[in-house]
C-alpha cells in the first residue's frame, strides 16, 4: 500500500506533466503555422482564413505578440463560453451531447464527494482499527477508508445509509439527464432542416425474383404495399472494388506530388524510385514518369470498373434506399413489418448518407446470424484469453527463444546493446501493440457483425471495449492473475465468494487507482489537447505534399470524437466513482478533477478541432445510460461482498434491495425514454409534413431525393450528380468537394504517406 | 432406490387406475343423461339435440344398447380421425396448435428413445460397475443407467456423442415445428373472415385534455395523424361496478328459480329462507317473495348504475378501440409509435372482443411499472418461500398448537375421533389447498401486472407456473430441502458445484420420476377425460335449477383448455425427457406413453368437450418454443455437471458448445419466426384489403364496427345492440344469446349455487 507521500509524489509528477502539456499547447496553438492543427474546425466552416497569407515572413510562422503568451490558459473560459444551442449548431448534436456525459459525471460525483467527505471520512478516521494493529503496514489513506472501521462495528450503518443515498442520487440524476437528452433530441429532430434520411428507409434482404431485376422488384413491391406514399428508390451498387482502385490511385497521386515537389525545389536532380515493394528494391526508374504511368494505368482500370458496376446487373446488391412522399410514410415503413417472412424486405430508418457503411448492406439473414455467433465467441476469447498469444510472442521474443529459432542471428543478438534492447523493450512491446490495435480489432469485429451505419458500428465497438475494460482493467487490477484465471476462480468459487474476494480487495487498491486516474485521466487528457500526432503529420504533409491552398486544407486532419474508445473510458471512471464512494471517499476528488478537466478540454476540442463524421442525434445515449447503471449495479454487488467480510453479514441483506431497485429503474427508464432514440413518432412526422406542405407547396421532392444515396466513390467522379442532392452536406460554410472527399476517405483509408 | 419390482407394482396400480377411469368414462359417456357433460361442444355448435326428448323413459337416461359397451375404446380412433384443417375449423386454431405440442413431444422423444435404447442401454448394461460394488443397494434400473459405467471410462464417449445427436435432433424438430406453426398461423390469419379486431387498435394512456372529452380528443388525434385512414372509435366505460351488480342479480335469480322449482314439486309447503348470511340466520321469510323483492331492488340499482355509466364523463376510462378503414392502416397504427412521449397514446393490436380483459385498460405507465416490480418480487418470494406460511399453518394446525391458542376447544379436540382427524388430515391440507389455489394466485398476479387480454394473461400465468414447477417440482425433487435452502446452496456453492450436485443426483431419482409420470401423467390424464367435477355439477344443476331447455344448456359447463396450468406441465415432461435421455434411457418410454395418451385424450376433449374462450391464433407458440429450449439448456448444463463428477472432467469441455449453440439457435429462431406471432405484415394486410374491396365494394364498415367493442355487461341488456356487431360470434351454429352470456360469465364469475 502506497503511503500519502507516494501519492503526493505521483500527483506532483502528473500535475507537472499535465501542466507541461498545457503550456506546450498554449505555445503551439498561438503559432500561425500550427493554426490548421488547432483550429481546423473553423477552416472547415470557412470562417477562418489562412493566417500565413499576409504580414512579415517570420510572423507567418511564429507568433511574436508576447502578450498573448501571458494568458496561456485563456482557451478555457473561451471553451466554456459558447452556449449549448450554439454549440449544437456549430459542432453537431452528437458532440454536444457527448460532452454532457462529463457534465453528468460532475453532477453525480460532486454531491457524492461532498457528502462522502463530510460524513464518511470522519466516521472512518475515528474508527481507530488500523492504529491498534501494529504489525500491519498502513498508510494515512487507509485510515480515511473503510478499512479503519472495526469488524462488526455499528459504524457500518453510516456506510449503508450513504450507499442508499448515493444510489438514489445517481438514479435521480440519470433519470433527469435521460429526460433532458430525450427532449433535446426530439427538439433537435423537429428543428432539423429537410434531409434525405427523413424521407428514406433502408430496405435490405430483397428476395431474388426470376423475372424482375432488383430495382423493378423493389418498385413493384412498394407501389403495391405503400401505394399512396411510395416515391422513388435508389439501388445500391457493389462498388467496393472500385473504391479500392480509387484509394490506390489517390495514394499514387500523393507520391507523384511528393516527387514533383522534390524536383521543383531541386531541379538539378530528377528524383528516382525503385519499382519493388515500398520502393526498397527493384529497378531504379525516374519517379515522376513512373507514377505518371502508374496513375494512367489505374485511371483506365477505374474507368472499366466504373462502367462494369453501373451496367452489370450482378453489381446491384439486394438492398436499396426507398424514399417516400412524406416523413409520415417513411416513419410507417421503417417501423412496420413488410412481408410475412421476417427475414426478407427488412426495413429500417435510413442512416444519413454520410453515415452509411456500404460494405454491409447485402448480408443475408442466416449468414448474419452465424457471423454474430462467431463474433460473440470471438469476443469472449479475446477478453479472457488475449494474454495467451501475447505471452507466446513474449516467450519467443526473449534472447534464448530467438537464438533457438533463428540460430544464425546469434552473433548479432549477443552484442550487449542489442541484447539489452531486446530484453528491456520486446516483452512490453507485444502488449503495447495489442492494446493500441485493440480498438481497431473491435471495430473490425463489429464490421463483421454486419451493421449498416458508421454510428452503429461505433456504438457496438464501444460496447465491446467497455466489456474489455471492465474485465481486464477494472477486475484485472483488483484481482491478481489474468482474466482467464479470474474466470476460473469465478466458476470454481461460490458466486457470493467472488464478490467477497473482489469486494474485500477493493480498499487496498485505492492508491493504485488514484495513480491510474492521474496518469490516464489527467495527463492523458492534457496530451489529448496537444494533438502531437496530427501536429507532426500536418507539418510532414505540409512540407512534402502541399502545393496549393486546397492541398493544405486536405493535409489538415481535424479528427473526430472517437466514441468507440473514449466513451468506455469515461464509464470506467464512473464505475470507480460508484465503487469507491463508500469505501475510500478520498479517491473521489481525483475523479471530479478528471471530469471537470475533460469537460473543458473536450468542449474546446469539439469547438475548435473535431469535425463530425456523422450525425446520429445522440442515438448513443441509451447505451451510455445503461452502462452507467451497469457500473452502479456492479459497485452495489461488490459493496455487498465487501460488507459481508466485515462481520456485518446480516446487514448485507439490507443492501439486496439496491440492485433489485436499480434493475427496475433500468426497465422503467427504458420504457419511458428509449423509444425516443429508436423510433420516430408519427405525430412529429405529421407536424413536419404539414408545415412543409404549407411553406413549400411546390417542392419537387423526387429531384431532391433522386441521388441522395449514392456510393461516395461515384460522387465527384465521372457520374457527377447535381449537388442539390444533399442539403445537409451542401451547407454553405462547407465546400462540397472537400466534404465528399472526406467521406470517401473513411471507406478507403488513404495511407497518404 | 426402487427396484424393478417396485416400479412394476406401481405401474400395475397406475395402469389399472387409468384403465378404471377409461372404463368409467366409456360407461358414463354412453348414458344419454350425461350427454351434455361429454359432448357439450356439439350442443354449442347446435348440431346435437337433446336425446332425452323421445323414446322410452328409461332410455332417456340410461343406454340400454349393450353392443355399444363392447367397443368401449372406440372414442380413440374417432378422436384421431378428424383431419387437422377440419379440427381448426371445429375447435379453433389455438386448440389445434395446442395439441400439436403433444405431437411435438412424440416427434422429439420417440427417435431419441429408440436411439437411446439401442445404443446407450447396451453400453450401460455391460458397464458392470454396480456388480462389483457389493455393499451398495442397486436395482436393475440402475444397471441400465449411466451409474453402471465406471468412473473415467471411455464409454462416456458414447453418451457425449449421443447427447449431441439428441440436442441436434431436438433443435431440428423445434425449427421445423416453429416453421410449420408460423406458416399455419399466417394461413389461418389470411383465411379468416372479416373480424372487428383486424381493423382495430387498442389505444391506451390517452392523455387528459382540459378542453375536450376523451372521445373528442381521440377522434381529433387520429384524424390529424392518420388522416386518410381513421374510421371510428369506441371509448371504454368503467363498468366494473355494473358488472358486479349484474352478477349478483344473476345469483339471486338462480335462488329464485331453485325455490320456485321446490314449490312446484311440493305445492303443499311454501319454501322459506332466512335473510342473514347464506341463509343461516336472521328472520325466516317466504323465499320466493323475498327473492322477488331482492331482485326488483337490484334491477333498480342496475338501471341507475347503467344510466350513470353511459352519461357520466368520469365513467369513460382513458382508453379506446380505434378502428380504421383498412387492415393496412390498422397494422400501421398498431406497429408504430404515435407520440414523442412513449408512455402516452400507446397502440397495440386490439384483442378479439371476447378476449379483452376490461378491468386493466386504464392503468397509467408509472403505476404499471411499479405493479410489475412488486409482482416480480412477489413471484420470487412465492417460489422460494411459499413453504414458510404453509409450515406456519401446519404448526398451528397440530393438537398442541390449537389447544394453546384456543384453550376452550380443548375438550372437543381431545376426543379421539377429532384428534386423529386433525393429526392425519390438517398438516397435508394446507399444502394441498395452496397447490390447488396456486394457478388462481398466479392468474391474480398476472392480472395485477396489468395485461389487457385474457390470452395474454393465460400466457403470463403459464410462465409463472413454469418457473414454480421448475424450481419446486423438478429441482425440488432432485435436491432435498426447500426451494429456499436450494437457493442458499446455489449462492454459497461455486456455480459449477450446484450443477455437479444436481447432476450427480439425477440418476438416483429416475425411479421416483417414473412413478411420478405414471401417477401425474397417466392416471391424471385418464381422470381428465372422466370430467368428474363437471359431471357432478351438471347433475346437481339439472336437478335443482333446470326448468326449460335453455336452462339446461346453461347448466352445461364445457370448460376450456387451461393453457396456464397444462402447458407448464407438458414442459415438465419435455425437461424430464431431455435430462434422462442420456442418463437413464429406460425412463423415456414412460414419457412417450404420456405424450401419446395425452394427445389422444386432448384431441377427443377439444373435439367433443371444450369450448374455446378466445382465439389468439396460437400466439403462445414462441413461449412454448422458448421453454422447451430452456429445458434443453438446463438439461445440457446438468449433464455437464453429472459428467464432471464421473472422472470425465476434460471431456466436459467438449460439452460446453452445446448450451452456446442452443442459445444461438434460440436467437436464430426468434429472429426468423417470432415476428409472425407479434406483428401483422403490411403485405398480407394489403392483400386482404384489396380482395375485400374487389368482392364487397359496398360494405359499410362503419356500421359493422360501430359496436364491436362494447363491455359485455351492455350486451343483451337494456342497451341491446344489433347483433351484426360481431360476425365471429354471430356464427350461425351458435345462438348469440348464449355466447354473450358465456362471455360475461368470464368477467363476473357467477357462483350459481
Contacts between the chains, C-beta under 8 A, distances in Angstrom:
chain1	res1	chain2	res2	distance
A	186	B	340	4.9
A	221	B	683	8.0
A	224	B	683	7.9
A	224	B	686	6.5
A	225	B	328	8.0
A	225	B	682	5.3
A	225	B	683	5.4
A	225	B	686	5.1
A	226	B	682	7.6
A	228	B	228	7.2
A	328	B	225	8.0
A	331	B	336	6.6
A	332	B	332	5.0
A	332	B	336	5.9
A	335	B	335	5.6
A	335	B	336	4.5
A	335	B	337	7.0
A	336	B	331	6.6
A	336	B	332	5.9
A	336	B	335	4.5
A	336	B	336	6.8
A	336	B	679	7.5
A	336	B	681	7.9
A	336	B	682	5.4
A	337	B	335	7.0
A	337	B	675	5.6
A	337	B	679	4.4
A	337	B	680	7.5
A	337	B	681	4.7
A	337	B	682	6.9
A	338	B	681	6.1
A	338	B	682	5.5
A	338	B	683	5.8
A	339	B	681	5.4
A	339	B	683	5.2
A	340	B	186	4.9
A	340	B	676	6.5
A	340	B	681	4.8
A	340	B	683	6.7
A	340	B	684	5.5
A	342	B	671	7.2
A	342	B	672	6.9
A	342	B	673	7.3
A	342	B	674	7.6
A	342	B	675	4.0
A	342	B	676	6.6
A	342	B	679	7.7
A	342	B	681	7.9
A	343	B	671	7.1
A	343	B	672	5.9
A	345	B	683	7.8
A	365	B	671	7.0
A	365	B	672	7.1
A	369	B	664	7.6
A	369	B	667	7.3
A	369	B	668	4.9
A	369	B	671	6.7
A	372	B	667	8.0
A	373	B	664	4.6
A	376	B	664	8.0
A	377	B	660	7.0
A	490	B	495	7.6
A	491	B	494	6.6
A	491	B	495	5.9
A	491	B	496	5.2
A	492	B	494	5.0
A	492	B	496	6.5
A	493	B	494	5.1
A	494	B	491	6.6
A	494	B	492	5.0
A	494	B	493	5.1
A	494	B	494	5.3
A	494	B	495	7.7
A	494	B	497	7.5
A	495	B	490	7.7
A	495	B	491	6.0
A	495	B	494	7.6
A	495	B	495	5.4
A	496	B	491	5.3
A	496	B	492	6.5
A	497	B	494	7.5
A	660	B	377	7.0
A	664	B	369	7.7
A	664	B	373	4.5
A	664	B	376	7.9
A	667	B	369	7.3
A	667	B	372	8.0
A	668	B	369	4.9
A	671	B	342	7.2
A	671	B	343	7.1
A	671	B	365	7.1
A	671	B	369	6.7
A	672	B	342	6.9
A	672	B	343	5.9
A	672	B	365	7.1
A	673	B	342	7.3
A	674	B	342	7.6
A	675	B	337	5.6
A	675	B	342	4.0
A	676	B	340	6.5
A	676	B	342	6.5
A	679	B	336	7.5
A	679	B	337	4.4
A	679	B	342	7.7
A	680	B	337	7.6
A	681	B	336	7.9
A	681	B	337	4.8
A	681	B	338	6.1
A	681	B	339	5.4
A	681	B	340	4.7
A	681	B	342	8.0
A	682	B	225	5.2
A	682	B	226	7.6
A	682	B	336	5.5
A	682	B	337	7.0
A	682	B	338	5.5
A	683	B	221	8.0
A	683	B	224	7.9
A	683	B	225	5.4
A	683	B	338	5.8
A	683	B	339	5.1
A	683	B	340	6.6
A	683	B	345	7.7
A	684	B	340	5.5
A	686	B	224	6.5
A	686	B	225	5.1
